[in-house]
Amino acid sequence: MDEYDVFMDNITRRLTLEALQTYAKSADQSNRQFIVITPHEVSAVTTGPSVKVISMPEPQRMSAHGLQQQTLN
């Protein structure tokens, strides 16, 4: 699921993450993989042997050199 939680508040986001974890860990889902992409904090996810959180590093923001995008006066 890609950014399913973008417009959710923190409480709803936590509840849906808990529901997703419960569903994904159920016996009838044991041979499936669930991938959730979110720009939000995922500290509510309980990691373990079958649950992993992979986070992208923060982007490096450097000042540009040479020609740069400009705006008109």
N, C-alpha and C positions, 0 to 999 in steps of 0.2 A: 504494500500500500504506500502510495506516495503522498506525503503531507496531508493525510486524512484529518489531522488535528489542528490545522492552521487557524481555524476560526473558533476553536474551543477555549474555554477558560481553564485555569489550572486544575480545578476540581474535576471537571468533566474529562480532561485529558488523563488525569491519574486514574480515574475509574475505567476509562476505556482501555488504557494500557494494562490494568489488572485483569479486565475481562479477556483481552487478547491473549495474555499469558496463560490464563486458566484454560482457555479454549485450545491454544497451541500445545499445551502440555497434556491434554486429554489423550486417553489410550487410542481412540480412533484417529488421531492426527499424528501418531508416532512416526510415520514415514513421510511426513511433509515438512517443508521448510517455509518459514514465514519471514518476509523481509519488510521492515517498516522503515520508511525514510521520513525524517522529521527535522525541522530546523530548531525544535524546542528541546529543552532539558529532558533527559530520560532517567533521572535518578530514581524514579519510582520503579524501574525495571529491576527485578531480582535476577541477577546472573547466576549461572551454575553450569553444569556439564552440558546441558542442552540449550542454554540461553546465553548468547553473547551480545555485547554491545560494542560496535565498532564506530568510532568517532573520527570524523575528518579533522585534521589539524586546522587551527585558525589560519585564514589566509594571511600572507605577508603583504603588507601594504607599504610600498616604497614609492618615493617620489619619482616621477618619470624624468628621463633625461632626453635631450634632443627635442625633436618636434613633439608638441603636445596639443591636445585638443584645446581649442580656444573658443571663447564666446565673442559675439559682436558687441560693440559699445552701443 
